[in-house]
Amino acid sequence: MAQFFTSHGLPLLFAVVMLESFGLPLPGETALITFGVLAAQGHYEIGWVIGLAAAGAIVGDNLGYWLLGRLGGRALFRRWRWLRRYADRVLPRAERLMERHGGKTVFFGRFITVLRYTAAWVAGLGQMAWWRFLFWNAAGGIVWATSVGLVSYYAGHAAADAIARYGLFAGAAAAAVAVIGFLAVHLLGKRLEERL
């Protein structure tokens, strides 16, 4: 599996994160974690991994904002009567949400699985101002790529060091601690999502 990722390189990471951010339910965060671990093993520079993941997140979210939300989504809702009735109920709520909590939704949406690939087009449908969206989207993408990339990078280093020093069982224990920490971060994200 590692051979597949090392042979296709960083463009694969950029593409997966960008397509997930655009609106396709792909494993963008898993790809970032995988490339962070590969960087810890010396296959890539962690700066490139973080930079390309952040760029993919920003580009994909902006494409989703415009194509699926602002332009495409609104046009689709106007096309058929049954969708128009649905839009008359849903779009005012989306607009109010983006007006009151748009920045928080876009920023923290980067850390919550379902919102990671829906927040951008909801912001577009809700007519959030593009400059405001761009700011919070870029901030969220950079913080997300940096935090997840560095955690996976240092967890990869810790696991490799533990295996070299203490054997395979210690490496498994280090990996288990990393997984527990990762799950704790996701549970915290879900609690934040419930409060929003």
C-alpha positions as CSV (number, residue, x, y, z in Angstrom):
1,M,0.0,0.0,0.0
2,A,2.8,2.4,0.9
3,Q,4.4,1.6,-2.5
4,F,1.2,2.9,-4.2
5,F,1.3,6.2,-2.3
6,T,5.0,6.7,-2.8
7,S,4.9,6.0,-6.5
8,H,1.9,8.3,-7.2
9,G,3.3,11.1,-5.0
10,L,1.9,14.3,-3.7
11,P,-0.4,15.1,-6.7
12,L,-2.6,12.2,-5.4
13,L,-2.8,13.9,-2.0
14,F,-3.8,17.2,-3.6
15,A,-6.4,15.6,-5.8
16,V,-8.0,13.5,-3.1
17,V,-8.2,16.5,-0.6
18,M,-9.5,18.8,-3.4
19,L,-12.2,16.4,-4.6
20,E,-13.3,15.7,-1.0
21,S,-13.5,19.5,-0.3
22,F,-15.4,20.0,-3.5
23,G,-18.2,17.7,-2.3
24,L,-17.3,14.1,-3.0
25,P,-17.1,11.8,0.0
26,L,-13.5,10.7,-0.3
27,P,-11.0,10.0,2.4
28,G,-9.1,13.3,2.3
29,E,-8.2,13.3,6.0
30,T,-7.0,9.7,5.8
31,A,-4.8,10.6,2.8
32,L,-3.3,13.5,4.8
33,I,-2.6,11.1,7.7
34,T,-1.0,8.5,5.4
35,F,1.2,11.1,3.7
36,G,2.2,12.5,7.1
37,V,3.3,9.1,8.2
38,L,5.2,8.6,4.9
39,A,6.9,12.0,5.5
40,A,7.9,10.7,8.9
41,Q,9.5,7.7,7.2
42,G,11.5,10.0,4.9
43,H,9.5,9.6,1.7
44,Y,8.3,13.3,1.6
45,E,9.0,16.6,3.2
46,I,6.3,17.4,5.7
47,G,6.1,21.0,4.6
48,W,5.1,19.9,1.1
49,V,2.5,17.5,2.5
50,I,0.9,20.2,4.6
51,G,1.1,22.8,1.9
52,L,-0.5,20.6,-0.8
53,A,-3.2,19.4,1.6
54,A,-4.1,23.0,2.5
55,A,-4.0,24.1,-1.1
56,G,-6.3,21.2,-2.1
57,A,-8.7,22.0,0.7
58,I,-8.9,25.7,-0.3
59,V,-9.2,25.1,-4.0
60,G,-11.8,22.3,-3.6
61,D,-13.9,24.3,-1.2
62,N,-13.9,27.3,-3.5
63,L,-15.0,25.1,-6.4
64,G,-17.7,23.6,-4.3
65,Y,-18.8,27.1,-3.1
66,W,-19.2,28.4,-6.7
67,L,-20.2,25.3,-8.7
68,L,-22.3,23.4,-6.3
69,G,-23.5,26.2,-4.2
70,R,-23.6,29.8,-5.5
71,L,-24.2,29.1,-9.2
72,G,-25.1,25.4,-9.7
73,G,-27.2,24.8,-6.6
74,R,-29.4,27.9,-7.1
75,A,-29.9,27.2,-10.7
76,L,-30.8,23.6,-10.0
77,F,-33.4,24.7,-7.4
78,R,-35.0,27.1,-9.9
79,R,-35.2,24.4,-12.6
80,W,-37.9,22.1,-11.2
81,R,-41.1,23.2,-9.3
82,W,-40.7,20.5,-6.6
83,L,-37.2,21.6,-5.9
84,R,-38.3,25.2,-5.9
85,R,-40.8,24.5,-3.1
86,Y,-38.1,22.7,-1.2
87,A,-35.7,25.6,-1.7
88,D,-38.3,28.1,-0.5
89,R,-38.2,26.3,2.8
90,V,-34.5,25.5,3.1
91,L,-32.6,28.4,1.5
92,P,-33.8,31.1,4.0
93,R,-32.6,28.9,6.8
94,A,-29.2,28.4,5.1
95,E,-28.9,32.1,4.5
96,R,-29.7,32.9,8.2
97,L,-27.2,30.2,9.3
98,M,-24.5,31.7,7.1
99,E,-25.3,35.2,8.2
100,R,-25.1,34.4,11.9
101,H,-22.5,31.5,12.0
102,G,-21.0,31.4,8.6
103,G,-17.4,31.9,9.6
104,K,-17.5,29.4,12.4
105,T,-19.3,26.8,10.2
106,V,-16.7,27.1,7.4
107,F,-13.7,27.1,9.8
108,F,-14.8,24.3,12.1
109,G,-16.5,22.4,9.3
110,R,-13.0,21.5,8.1
111,F,-12.5,19.4,11.2
112,I,-15.9,17.5,11.1
113,T,-16.3,14.7,8.6
114,V,-19.7,15.5,7.0
115,L,-19.2,19.2,7.1
116,R,-15.8,18.9,5.4
117,Y,-17.4,18.2,2.1
118,T,-20.7,20.1,2.5
119,A,-19.9,23.3,4.3
120,A,-18.6,25.0,1.1
121,W,-21.6,24.5,-1.0
122,V,-24.0,25.3,1.9
123,A,-22.1,28.6,2.2
124,G,-22.6,29.2,-1.5
125,L,-26.3,28.3,-1.3
126,G,-26.6,30.5,1.7
127,Q,-25.0,33.4,-0.2
128,M,-22.2,33.9,2.2
129,A,-20.0,36.7,0.9
130,W,-17.2,35.2,-1.1
131,W,-14.4,37.2,0.6
132,R,-15.6,36.2,4.0
133,F,-15.9,32.6,2.9
134,L,-12.4,32.7,1.4
135,F,-10.9,34.0,4.6
136,W,-12.5,31.4,6.9
137,N,-12.0,28.7,4.4
138,A,-8.3,29.4,4.0
139,A,-7.8,29.7,7.8
140,G,-9.6,26.4,8.4
141,G,-7.7,24.6,5.6
142,I,-4.3,25.8,6.8
143,V,-5.0,25.0,10.4
144,W,-6.5,21.6,9.5
145,A,-3.7,20.6,7.2
146,T,-1.0,21.7,9.7
147,S,-2.5,20.1,12.8
148,V,-3.5,16.8,11.2
149,G,-0.3,16.7,9.1
150,L,2.0,17.3,12.1
151,V,0.1,14.9,14.4
152,S,0.5,12.1,11.9
153,Y,4.1,13.1,11.2
154,Y,5.1,13.0,14.8
155,A,3.0,9.9,15.5
156,G,4.7,8.2,12.6
157,H,8.1,9.2,14.1
158,A,7.1,7.9,17.5
159,A,5.9,4.6,16.2
160,A,9.1,4.1,14.1
161,D,11.3,5.0,17.1
162,A,9.4,2.7,19.4
163,I,9.7,-0.2,17.0
164,A,13.4,0.4,16.5
165,R,14.0,0.7,20.3
166,Y,11.5,-1.6,21.9
167,G,10.2,-3.9,19.2
168,L,7.0,-4.5,17.4
169,F,4.8,-4.6,20.6
170,A,5.9,-1.1,21.7
171,G,5.2,0.2,18.1
172,A,1.7,-1.2,18.3
173,A,1.2,0.5,21.7
174,A,2.4,3.8,20.2
175,A,0.1,3.4,17.3
176,A,-2.8,2.6,19.7
177,V,-2.1,5.8,21.7
178,A,-2.1,7.8,18.4
179,V,-5.4,6.3,17.4
180,I,-6.9,7.1,20.8
181,G,-5.7,10.6,20.5
182,F,-7.1,10.9,17.0
183,L,-10.5,9.6,18.1
184,A,-10.5,12.0,21.0
185,V,-10.1,14.9,18.6
186,H,-12.9,13.6,16.5
187,L,-15.3,13.2,19.4
188,L,-14.5,16.8,20.5
189,G,-15.3,17.9,16.9
190,K,-18.6,16.1,17.0
191,R,-19.5,17.7,20.3
192,L,-18.8,21.1,18.7
193,E,-20.9,20.1,15.7
194,E,-23.8,19.3,18.1
195,R,-23.6,22.7,19.7
196,L,-23.7,24.5,16.4
